[in-house]
Amino acid sequence: MTIPIDKEPDDFASHFWGAIEDCHFCKKSTKWWHENTNNPVCPDCSKKHKVSELPDHGQLIRANKRKRNKTIELLKHGIN
């Protein structure tokens, strides 16, 4: 099983002083990411590893999005 990855837009790094992250596994510089866990993973390592091997840095991000969405829904209905 492979890790699905997405490439950062070419202009994305310019917003962060040209920073490119190192692959979680091999430590080579990469512009590729596994979005759900928010981990940099190069194309070579994505073919050799499984998602379950990655730390889930995206867990807090997803929890905050759920909390924000719940708050928005409550505000839409006038409930504080």
Backbone as a printed PyTorch tensor [residue, N CA C, xyz], in Angstrom:
tensor([[[  0.8410,  -1.1770,   0.0000],
         [  0.0000,   0.0000,   0.0000],
         [  0.8900,   1.2460,   0.0000]],

        [[  0.5280,   2.2230,  -0.7580],
         [  1.3270,   3.4500,  -0.8500],
         [  0.6630,   4.5940,  -0.0820]],

        [[  1.4300,   5.6330,   0.1240],
         [  0.9250,   6.8270,   0.7950],
         [  0.5100,   7.8300,  -0.2810]],

        [[ -0.7450,   8.2790,  -0.2850],
         [ -1.1500,   9.3030,  -1.2620],
         [ -0.5240,  10.6480,  -0.8790]],

        [[  0.0870,  11.2970,  -1.8390],
         [  0.7460,  12.5760,  -1.5700],
         [  0.3040,  13.6250,  -2.5810]],

        [[  0.4090,  14.8790,  -2.1760],
         [  0.0890,  16.0240,  -3.0270],
         [  1.2890,  16.9480,  -3.0450]],

        [[  1.5340,  17.5580,  -4.2040],
         [  2.6540,  18.4950,  -4.3260],
         [  2.1950,  19.8860,  -3.9040]],

        [[  3.0510,  20.5480,  -3.1300],
         [  2.7800,  21.9390,  -2.7870],
         [  2.8610,  22.7790,  -4.0490]],

        [[  2.0520,  23.8150,  -4.1610],
         [  2.1800,  24.7220,  -5.3080],
         [  3.5810,  25.3180,  -5.3390]],

        [[  4.0860,  25.5760,  -6.5270],
         [  5.4450,  26.0790,  -6.6740],
         [  5.6750,  27.3880,  -5.9220]],

        [[  4.6650,  28.2310,  -5.8130],
         [  4.8410,  29.5090,  -5.1230],
         [  4.6140,  29.4070,  -3.6110]],

        [[  4.2310,  28.2360,  -3.1140],
         [  3.9140,  28.0710,  -1.6950],
         [  5.1140,  28.3580,  -0.8020]],

        [[  6.2730,  27.8280,  -1.1420],
         [  7.4730,  28.0010,  -0.3130],
         [  7.8840,  29.4660,  -0.1970]],

        [[  7.5490,  30.2660,  -1.2060],
         [  7.9310,  31.6760,  -1.1480],
         [  7.2350,  32.3990,  -0.0030]],

        [[  6.0850,  31.8860,   0.4330],
         [  5.3760,  32.4780,   1.5650],
         [  6.0540,  32.1350,   2.8890]],

        [[  6.9180,  31.1470,   2.8770],
         [  7.5990,  30.6980,   4.0850],
         [  9.1130,  30.7620,   3.9150]],

        [[  9.5880,  31.8600,   3.3430],
         [ 11.0080,  32.1140,   3.1740],
         [ 11.7260,  31.0110,   2.4040]],

        [[ 11.0360,  30.3790,   1.4670],
         [ 11.6410,  29.3570,   0.6220],
         [ 11.8370,  28.0190,   1.3050]],

        [[ 11.2290,  27.8450,   2.4630],
         [ 11.4170,  26.6000,   3.2160],
         [ 10.8170,  25.4110,   2.4840]],

        [[ 11.5840,  24.3430,   2.4140],
         [ 11.1130,  23.0670,   1.8930],
         [ 11.3690,  22.0540,   3.0030]],

        [[ 10.3700,  21.2660,   3.3130],
         [ 10.5040,  20.3050,   4.4130],
         [ 11.2930,  19.0740,   3.9930]],

        [[ 11.7710,  18.3460,   4.9800],
         [ 12.4640,  17.0820,   4.7430],
         [ 11.4780,  15.9290,   4.8680]],

        [[ 11.6150,  14.9610,   3.9930],
         [ 10.7760,  13.7640,   4.0180],
         [ 10.8370,  13.1310,   5.4130]],

        [[  9.6940,  12.7210,   5.8990],
         [  9.6190,  12.0940,   7.2220],
         [ 10.5010,  10.8510,   7.3100]],

        [[ 10.6370,  10.1240,   6.2220],
         [ 11.3540,   8.8490,   6.2370],
         [ 12.8370,   8.9820,   5.8860]],

        [[ 13.1510,   9.5560,   4.7330],
         [ 14.5450,   9.5700,   4.2520],
         [ 15.2690,  10.8880,   4.5130]],

        [[ 14.5310,  11.9010,   4.9170],
         [ 15.0790,  13.2270,   5.2510],
         [ 15.5540,  14.0350,   4.0450]],

        [[ 15.2390,  13.5870,   2.8080],
         [ 15.5460,  14.3960,   1.6210],
         [ 14.5390,  15.5370,   1.5280]],

        [[ 14.9590,  16.6740,   1.0010],
         [ 14.0460,  17.7970,   0.8020],
         [ 12.9470,  17.4100,  -0.1750]],

        [[ 11.7200,  17.8200,   0.1420],
         [ 10.5990,  17.4800,  -0.7310],
         [  9.5120,  18.5390,  -0.6620]],

        [[  8.7740,  18.6700,  -1.7580],
         [  7.6070,  19.5460,  -1.8210],
         [  6.3170,  18.7190,  -1.7910]],

        [[  6.4340,  17.4480,  -1.4680],
         [  5.2830,  16.5440,  -1.4650],
         [  4.8370,  16.2640,  -0.0330]],

        [[  3.5150,  16.1550,   0.1680],
         [  2.9380,  15.9970,   1.4970],
         [  1.8170,  14.9710,   1.5060]],

        [[  1.6750,  14.3000,   2.6440],
         [  0.4550,  13.5410,   2.9080],
         [ -0.4340,  14.4980,   3.6940]],

        [[ -1.5220,  14.9270,   3.0670],
         [ -2.3300,  16.0160,   3.6070],
         [ -2.9980,  15.6740,   4.9360]],

        [[ -3.5930,  14.5050,   5.0480],
         [ -4.3910,  14.1970,   6.2350],
         [ -3.5660,  14.1640,   7.5150]],

        [[ -2.3340,  13.6620,   7.4610],
         [ -1.4880,  13.6330,   8.6550],
         [ -0.5350,  14.8210,   8.7150]],

        [[ -0.5280,  15.6340,   7.6630],
         [  0.3050,  16.8310,   7.5870],
         [  1.7960,  16.4980,   7.7230]],

        [[  2.2390,  15.5190,   6.9230],
         [  3.6390,  15.0940,   6.9400],
         [  4.2540,  15.2060,   5.5540]],

        [[  5.5010,  15.7050,   5.4790],
         [  6.2060,  15.6980,   4.1960],
         [  6.6770,  14.2750,   3.8750]],

        [[  6.3810,  13.8130,   2.6580],
         [  6.7830,  12.4760,   2.2140],
         [  7.1900,  12.5820,   0.7500]],

        [[  8.4080,  12.1600,   0.4350],
         [  8.8790,  12.2350,  -0.9490],
         [  8.2170,  11.1340,  -1.7870]],

        [[  8.1920,  11.2940,  -3.1120],
         [  7.5700,  10.2910,  -3.9760],
         [  8.1690,   8.8850,  -3.8250]],

        [[  9.4910,   8.7880,  -3.6440],
         [ 10.1120,   7.4660,  -3.4830],
         [  9.6170,   6.7710,  -2.2230]],

        [[  9.6150,   7.4880,  -1.1140],
         [  9.1900,   6.8860,   0.1560],
         [  7.6900,   6.6090,   0.1880]],

        [[  6.9170,   7.4070,  -0.5540],
         [  5.4680,   7.1670,  -0.5650],
         [  5.1330,   5.8020,  -1.1520]],

        [[  6.0110,   5.2780,  -1.9960],
         [  5.7950,   3.9620,  -2.6160],
         [  6.2280,   2.8220,  -1.7000]],

        [[  7.0640,   3.1140,  -0.7080],
         [  7.6470,   2.0800,   0.1440],
         [  7.0000,   1.9710,   1.5260]],

        [[  6.1910,   2.9560,   1.8850],
         [  5.6580,   3.0220,   3.2440],
         [  4.1360,   3.0940,   3.2500]],

        [[  3.5730,   2.9300,   4.4600],
         [  2.1280,   2.9990,   4.6540],
         [  1.7810,   4.2240,   5.4940]],

        [[  0.5520,   4.7140,   5.3320],
         [  0.0810,   5.8630,   6.0960],
         [  0.2010,   5.5920,   7.5960]],

        [[ -0.0350,   4.3650,   8.0050],
         [  0.0010,   4.0210,   9.4320],
         [  1.3920,   4.2340,  10.0520]],

        [[  2.4090,   4.3940,   9.2310],
         [  3.7650,   4.6330,   9.7300],
         [  4.0300,   6.1150,  10.0290]],

        [[  3.0980,   6.9740,   9.6590],
         [  3.2770,   8.4140,   9.8550],
         [  2.6490,   8.8720,  11.1700]],

        [[  3.2860,   9.8230,  11.8600],
         [  2.6190,  10.4300,  13.0170],
         [  1.4700,  11.2960,  12.5130]],

        [[  0.4080,  11.3700,  13.2650],
         [ -0.7690,  12.1080,  12.8090],
         [ -0.7520,  13.5420,  13.3090]],

        [[  0.0590,  14.3850,  12.6690],
         [  0.1350,  15.8000,  13.0250],
         [ -1.1390,  16.5380,  12.6300]],

        [[ -1.9220,  15.9620,  11.7490],
         [ -3.1540,  16.6010,  11.2960],
         [ -4.3190,  16.4240,  12.2520]],

        [[ -4.1680,  15.5890,  13.2780],
         [ -5.2700,  15.3030,  14.2000],
         [ -5.7810,  16.5710,  14.8750]],

        [[ -4.8940,  17.4010,  15.4000],
         [ -5.2970,  18.6390,  16.0540],
         [ -5.9440,  19.6010,  15.0640]],

        [[ -5.4140,  19.6660,  13.8560],
         [ -5.9750,  20.5440,  12.8230],
         [ -7.4150,  20.1330,  12.5130]],

        [[ -7.6380,  18.8140,  12.3260],
         [ -8.9960,  18.3390,  12.0270],
         [ -9.9470,  18.5840,  13.2010]],

        [[ -9.4660,  18.4000,  14.4340],
         [-10.2970,  18.6340,  15.6180],
         [-10.7070,  20.1070,  15.6950]],

        [[ -9.7740,  21.0050,  15.4120],
         [-10.0920,  22.4320,  15.4350],
         [-11.0880,  22.8050,  14.3480]],

        [[-10.9810,  22.1820,  13.1730],
         [-11.9420,  22.4480,  12.0960],
         [-13.3390,  21.9860,  12.4980]],

        [[-13.4240,  20.7990,  13.1310],
         [-14.7350,  20.3070,  13.5700],
         [-15.3480,  21.2430,  14.6090]],

        [[-14.5260,  21.7130,  15.5480],
         [-14.9980,  22.6220,  16.5840],
         [-15.4750,  23.9290,  15.9630]],

        [[-14.6850,  24.4490,  15.0160],
         [-15.0590,  25.6950,  14.3430],
         [-16.3670,  25.5260,  13.5720]],

        [[-16.5000,  24.4150,  12.8440],
         [-17.7250,  24.1810,  12.0730],
         [-18.9450,  24.0500,  12.9750]],

        [[-18.7770,  23.4010,  14.1320],
         [-19.8880,  23.2620,  15.0790],
         [-20.2980,  24.6390,  15.6110]],

        [[-19.3050,  25.4780,  15.9240],
         [-19.5880,  26.8240,  16.4210],
         [-20.3220,  27.6390,  15.3660]],

        [[-19.9010,  27.5390,  14.1270],
         [-20.5490,  28.2710,  13.0330],
         [-22.0080,  27.8370,  12.9030]],

        [[-22.2540,  26.5360,  12.9620],
         [-23.6360,  26.0280,  12.8630],
         [-24.4830,  26.5350,  14.0240]],

        [[-23.9340,  26.5420,  15.2210],
         [-24.6750,  27.0370,  16.3760],
         [-24.9910,  28.5200,  16.2130]],

        [[-24.0440,  29.2970,  15.7270],
         [-24.2720,  30.7260,  15.5310],
         [-25.3180,  30.9850,  14.4520]],

        [[-25.3450,  30.1590,  13.4160],
         [-26.3420,  30.3090,  12.3500],
         [-27.7520,  30.1530,  12.9110]],

        [[-27.8810,  29.3100,  13.9210],
         [-29.2020,  29.0310,  14.4940],
         [-29.4610,  29.8750,  15.7490]],

        [[-28.5770,  30.8330,  16.0390],
         [-28.7750,  31.7410,  17.1600],
         [-28.5590,  31.1040,  18.5200]],

        [[-27.7940,  30.0370,  18.5630],
         [-27.5250,  29.3550,  19.8310],
         [-26.0880,  29.6570,  20.2420]],

        [[-25.8880,  30.1640,  21.4220],
         [-24.5350,  30.5020,  21.9000],
         [-24.0250,  29.4890,  22.8810]]])
